[in-house]
Amino acid sequence: MMFERPKSGEKAVLVHMDVNARPDPDELSEFQDLARSAGALPVATVMGSRKTPDPRFYLGQGKVAEVKAMVAGRGADLVIFNHALSPSQERNLEQELECRVVDRTGLILDIFAQRARSFEGKLQVELAQLRHLSTRLVRGWTHLERQKGGIGLRGPGETQLETDRRLINKRIAQIGRRLEKVESQRNQGRKSRRKAEVPTVSLVGYTNAGKSTLFNRLTESSVYAADKLFATLDPTLRRIELAVDRTLVLVDTVGFISNLPHELVAAFRSTLQETVEASLLLHVIDAESHQRAVCVSEVNNVLAQIGANETPQIEVYNKIDLIEGAAPGVERDQDGQIRRIWLSAASGQGIDLLLEVLTEFFSRELVQKVVQLAPADGRLRARLFELGFVHSEQLTDEGGWEIEVELSRKNFERLITQEPDLENRLVA
């Protein structure tokens, strides 16, 4: 049967199993915060450990009975698992527990659906939800389904399921086309920034690390920021001016989390492209968190998935105002390169240091070169003008051009890769 979603006040039994691992209180606490962020009211938490998940229920029979008793005793509306369940496990659990079952993926998708505000964000969330639902469609139509088909068994269930799948696939294709148009607009914006040689700095980090608070502090904006998971979903771009007459575009992106659903990574790939294209990543880290090393690792894993792991990165250890004796500071490696900075976005401590770090980074990153082109190099000249890298140009006696280009080191390296002949034309 299909279990309808109540309009308000969802009482939930939470299920957290340590599968072949030691108990982790922080992981359980994060799961409870996720449930509350989705609007659930946790009335009980069932915990346990297993070496491997049960293929039918994920839990053992004893734990299933315990969860069922909790649901009945506490009047719960749903059961939320801190694990990814297979479609069959979810279906079997709903039949056994006689209430709606949501896994970790469904829970995070629900939070994203509530937080999406922009047209693009809503489309991306819907796309992720439909892809997730398409694997679980059968559970909603068990009252119509005929399992095997055959003579005397072909009924309206199969027809309904096929119709529903076709409608979902049609909607997925429609959303894909709309997102392509939005992505085209984003590409135009990125192209304009490249032409103007305006570097992009992207704030990345684990959810609730303080990215939006830092964004507001640096840009004097009022982007929504709260002490809860996924407070900000839609990316926001603002310009900031540095002391060296240098303009940057700062991007506030969605926070990451452990076991981020693949559907979301895929659906938000176009939004996360702002991170891939960035000149610098400011990796915001909750300095107070006991799990900060794990959070850093999870963020870097997602960055690797989207192809942003090669982008220069500076770690920003935030919330030092919550650590006794902590003070703002900058740490460098043995080569003098800036690796991390300690600050508090909430109190403003260390913000001046961060602005100095950005000024130093982009002053060092700017490359100025002189390129000498022959008359036959017209295509290469047009390419430099198209990208907006030309600072000045003068004709040579041979009928060619001597062009002074100014661009970031990252763009220079990318240009040399795309235009190998350019390296032979460099004068200085």
C-alpha positions in Angstrom: 0.0 0.0 0.0 1.0 3.7 -0.3 1.4 5.5 3.0 0.4 9.2 2.6 2.5 12.0 4.1 0.7 13.8 7.0 0.3 17.5 6.6 2.0 18.3 9.9 3.6 16.9 13.0 5.3 13.7 11.9 6.4 11.5 14.8 9.4 9.4 13.8 11.2 6.4 15.1 14.9 6.7 14.2 17.0 3.6 13.4 20.7 3.7 13.5 22.8 0.6 13.1 26.6 0.3 13.3 27.4 -2.1 10.5 30.8 -3.6 11.0 32.0 -0.5 12.8 32.3 1.0 16.3 29.5 3.2 17.6 30.0 6.8 16.8 28.0 9.3 18.9 28.7 12.2 16.5 27.2 10.2 13.6 24.1 9.5 15.6 23.8 13.1 16.6 24.1 14.3 13.0 21.4 11.8 12.0 19.0 13.2 14.7 19.7 16.7 13.5 18.9 15.7 9.9 15.6 14.2 11.0 14.7 17.4 12.9 15.8 19.5 9.9 13.3 17.6 7.8 10.5 18.5 10.3 10.3 15.2 12.0 9.7 14.8 15.7 11.9 11.9 16.9 10.0 10.0 19.6 12.4 7.0 19.9 15.8 5.9 18.6 16.6 2.2 18.0 20.3 1.4 17.8 22.2 -1.8 17.3 25.1 -3.4 15.5 25.5 -6.0 12.8 28.4 -7.4 10.8 26.4 -7.2 7.6 22.9 -5.9 6.7 20.1 -8.4 6.4 19.2 -8.7 2.7 15.4 -8.6 3.5 15.0 -6.0 6.2 18.5 -4.6 6.7 17.8 -5.3 10.4 17.5 -8.7 12.1 14.1 -10.1 13.0 14.5 -9.1 16.6 15.3 -5.5 15.8 12.3 -5.3 13.3 10.1 -6.5 16.2 11.6 -3.8 18.5 11.0 -1.1 15.9 7.4 -2.3 15.3 6.7 -2.1 19.1 8.1 1.4 19.2 6.0 2.5 16.3 2.8 1.2 18.0 3.7 2.3 21.5 4.8 5.9 20.5 2.1 6.4 17.8 4.8 7.1 15.2 3.9 8.1 11.6 7.1 6.9 10.0 10.5 5.2 10.6 13.7 6.8 9.4 16.8 4.8 8.7 20.3 6.3 8.8 21.2 4.0 5.9 20.6 3.6 2.2 17.9 0.9 1.8 17.3 -1.1 -1.3 13.8 -0.8 -2.9 13.0 -4.3 -1.7 14.2 -3.6 1.9 12.1 -0.5 2.0 9.0 -2.3 0.7 9.4 -5.2 3.0 9.9 -2.9 6.0 6.8 -0.9 5.2 4.7 -4.1 5.0 6.1 -5.4 8.2 6.0 -2.1 10.2 2.7 -1.0 8.7 3.9 2.6 8.3 6.0 4.7 6.0 9.8 4.0 5.9 12.3 6.6 4.7 16.0 5.9 4.2 18.9 8.4 4.5 18.8 9.3 0.9 15.1 10.0 1.0 15.6 12.1 4.2 18.2 14.3 2.6 16.2 14.7 -0.6 13.2 15.8 1.6 15.3 18.5 3.3 16.6 19.7 0.0 13.1 19.9 -1.4 12.1 22.1 1.6 15.1 24.4 1.2 15.2 24.9 -2.5 14.2 28.5 -3.4 15.5 29.2 -6.9 13.9 27.9 -10.1 17.1 25.9 -10.8 17.4 24.5 -7.3 13.8 23.3 -7.4 14.4 21.6 -10.7 17.6 19.9 -9.5 15.9 18.6 -6.4 12.9 17.3 -8.4 15.2 15.6 -10.8 17.0 13.9 -7.9 13.7 12.8 -6.3 12.3 11.4 -9.5 15.5 9.4 -10.2 15.3 8.0 -6.6 11.5 7.4 -6.9 11.9 5.5 -10.2 13.7 2.7 -8.5 11.0 2.5 -5.8 7.9 3.0 -7.9 6.6 -0.5 -7.4 5.9 0.0 -3.7 3.2 2.6 -4.3 1.1 0.3 -6.5 1.1 -3.0 -4.7 -2.6 -3.0 -4.6 -2.7 -3.1 -8.4 0.5 -5.1 -9.2 0.5 -8.6 -10.8 3.9 -10.1 -9.9 4.5 -12.5 -12.8 2.0 -11.7 -15.5 0.9 -14.6 -17.8 -2.6 -15.8 -18.7 -5.2 -14.8 -16.3 -2.7 -12.7 -14.3 -2.2 -9.7 -16.6 -4.1 -6.9 -14.9 -4.3 -3.2 -14.6 -1.4 -3.1 -12.2 1.2 -3.7 -14.9 -0.4 -1.1 -17.1 -0.5 1.5 -14.3 3.2 0.8 -13.4 4.3 1.2 -17.0 2.2 4.4 -17.4 3.7 5.8 -14.2 7.3 4.9 -15.2 6.7 6.5 -18.6 5.4 9.7 -17.0 8.3 9.9 -14.7 10.8 9.3 -17.5 9.1 12.0 -19.5 9.3 14.5 -16.6 13.0 13.6 -16.1 13.7 14.4 -19.7 11.7 17.6 -19.5 13.6 18.8 -16.4 16.9 17.9 -18.1 16.1 20.1 -21.0 15.2 23.0 -18.7 18.4 22.6 -16.7 20.4 22.7 -19.9 18.9 26.1 -20.6 19.8 27.3 -17.1 23.3 25.8 -17.4 23.7 27.7 -20.7 22.9 30.9 -18.9 25.4 30.1 -16.1 28.0 29.4 -18.8 27.4 32.8 -20.3 28.0 34.3 -16.8 31.2 32.4 -16.3 32.4 33.3 -19.8 31.8 37.0 -19.1 33.7 36.8 -15.8 36.6 35.1 -17.7 36.6 37.8 -20.3 36.8 40.4 -17.6 39.4 38.3 -15.8 37.3 38.3 -12.6 38.4 35.4 -10.5 35.9 33.3 -8.6 36.4 32.2 -5.0 34.1 29.3 -4.0 33.1 28.6 -0.3 32.9 24.8 0.2 32.6 22.8 3.3 30.6 20.4 5.5 27.1 21.5 6.2 26.7 23.9 9.1 30.4 24.8 9.1 29.5 28.5 8.8 29.9 29.2 5.1 26.9 31.5 4.8 27.9 33.4 7.9 31.4 33.9 6.4 29.8 34.9 3.0 27.7 37.5 4.7 30.6 38.9 6.7 32.8 39.2 3.6 30.2 40.6 1.2 28.0 42.5 3.7 25.0 40.5 2.4 22.1 38.9 4.2 22.0 35.4 2.9 20.0 33.1 5.2 22.3 31.5 7.8 21.2 29.4 10.7 22.7 26.8 13.1 21.1 23.8 11.3 22.0 21.4 8.5 21.5 22.6 4.9 20.3 26.1 5.9 21.5 27.3 2.5 20.8 25.3 -0.6 20.8 27.6 -3.6 24.2 29.1 -4.7 24.7 32.8 -4.2 27.2 35.0 -6.0 28.5 38.4 -4.8 31.4 40.7 -5.8 34.0 41.8 -3.3 36.7 44.4 -3.7 40.2 43.8 -2.4 42.7 46.5 -1.4 44.8 46.1 -4.5 42.0 47.3 -6.9 41.1 43.7 -7.5 37.6 42.4 -7.8 36.5 38.9 -6.9 33.3 36.9 -7.2 32.5 35.0 -4.0 30.2 32.0 -4.3 28.3 30.4 -1.4 27.5 26.8 -2.3 25.4 24.0 -0.7 27.1 22.2 2.2 28.3 18.6 1.9 27.6 15.7 4.2 28.8 12.2 4.7 27.1 9.6 2.4 25.7 12.4 0.2 23.2 10.7 -2.1 24.6 10.1 -5.6 21.4 11.4 -7.0 22.1 14.8 -5.5 25.7 15.0 -6.6 24.5 14.2 -10.2 21.6 16.6 -10.1 23.6 19.5 -8.6 26.5 19.0 -10.9 25.7 22.1 -12.9 25.4 24.3 -9.8 28.7 22.7 -8.4 30.3 23.7 -11.7 30.9 27.1 -10.1 33.2 25.3 -7.7 34.9 23.4 -10.5 35.6 26.6 -12.4 36.7 28.6 -9.3 40.2 30.1 -9.1 40.4 29.3 -5.4 38.4 27.2 -2.9 38.0 28.4 0.7 37.3 25.1 2.5 35.3 26.2 5.6 35.8 23.9 8.6 34.1 23.8 12.0 37.2 24.2 14.2 35.2 23.2 17.3 33.9 19.9 15.9 35.5 16.7 17.2 34.8 15.1 13.8 36.5 17.8 11.7 39.0 15.5 10.2 36.2 13.2 9.0 34.3 16.2 7.7 37.3 17.4 5.7 37.8 14.0 4.2 34.1 13.8 3.2 34.2 17.3 1.5 37.4 16.4 -0.4 35.8 13.2 -1.6 32.8 15.1 -3.1 35.2 17.6 -4.6 37.1 14.7 -6.3 33.7 13.4 -7.6 32.9 16.7 -9.3 36.5 17.2 -10.6 37.4 20.1 -8.3 40.2 18.3 -6.4 42.9 20.0 -8.4 41.7 23.6 -7.7 43.9 25.5 -5.2 42.4 25.3 -1.7 42.9 27.2 1.5 41.4 25.7 4.7 39.4 28.2 6.8 39.0 27.0 10.4 35.9 28.8 11.6 34.2 29.3 15.0 37.3 30.0 17.0 35.1 32.2 19.2 33.8 28.9 20.7 37.2 27.5 21.5 38.8 28.8 24.7 42.2 30.4 24.1 42.0 30.2 20.3 43.2 33.2 18.3 43.2 34.3 14.7 46.2 33.3 12.7 47.6 32.1 9.3 49.6 28.9 8.8 52.0 28.4 5.9 53.8 25.3 4.6 57.6 25.0 4.2 57.5 26.8 0.9 55.7 29.8 2.4 52.4 28.9 0.7 49.2 29.7 2.8 47.5 26.5 3.8 45.0 27.5 6.6 43.6 30.4 8.4 41.9 30.5 11.8 39.0 32.9 12.3 35.4 33.5 13.5 32.8 34.5 10.9 30.3 35.2 13.7 32.5 37.6 15.7 34.6 38.9 12.8 37.9 37.8 14.4 40.4 37.1 11.7 38.4 38.5 8.7 41.0 41.1 8.1 43.6 38.3 7.9 41.5 36.5 5.3 41.2 39.5 3.1 45.0 39.9 3.3 45.4 36.2 2.3 43.1 36.7 -0.7 45.0 39.8 -1.7 48.3 38.0 -1.5 47.0 34.9 -3.3 45.6 36.8 -6.3 48.5 39.2 -6.5 50.8 36.2 -6.8 48.4 34.3 -9.2 48.3 37.1 -11.8 50.5 36.2 -14.9 51.7 38.8 -17.4 53.2 37.5 -20.7 54.1 38.9 -24.1 53.2 36.8 -27.1 54.6 37.4 -30.6 52.4 36.1 -33.4 53.0 35.8 -37.1 50.5 36.8 -39.8 49.5 33.2 -40.1 48.5 33.1 -36.4 45.2 34.9 -36.9 43.2 32.2 -35.3 45.3 32.2 -32.1 45.1 36.0 -31.9 41.3 35.8 -32.2 41.2 33.2 -29.5 43.1 35.5 -27.1 40.7 38.4 -27.8 37.7 36.1 -27.4 38.9 35.0 -23.9 39.5 38.6 -22.9 43.1 38.1 -21.9 44.6 40.8 -24.2 46.0 43.8 -22.2 47.6 45.6 -25.2 48.6 45.0 -28.8 50.9 46.5 -31.4 51.9 45.5 -35.0 55.3 44.1 -35.8 57.5 44.9 -38.8 56.7 41.5 -40.2 53.0 42.1 -40.3 52.3 40.1 -37.2 51.3 41.2 -33.7 53.0 41.6 -30.3 50.4 41.1 -27.7 50.6 41.6 -23.9 48.3 39.2 -22.1 47.2 39.3 -18.4 45.5 36.4 -16.8 45.4 34.2 -13.7 48.0 31.4 -13.5 45.2 28.8 -13.6 43.8 30.2 -16.8 47.3 30.5 -18.3 48.0 26.8 -17.6 44.6 25.9 -19.1 45.3 28.0 -22.2 48.7 26.4 -22.8 47.0 23.0 -22.6 44.3 24.0 -25.1 46.7 26.0 -27.4 50.0 24.1 -27.3 51.4 26.4 -30.1 51.2 29.4 -27.8 54.1 28.3 -25.7 56.4 28.7 -28.7 55.2 32.2 -29.2 56.0 33.5 -25.8 58.6 36.3 -25.6 58.4 37.1 -21.9 
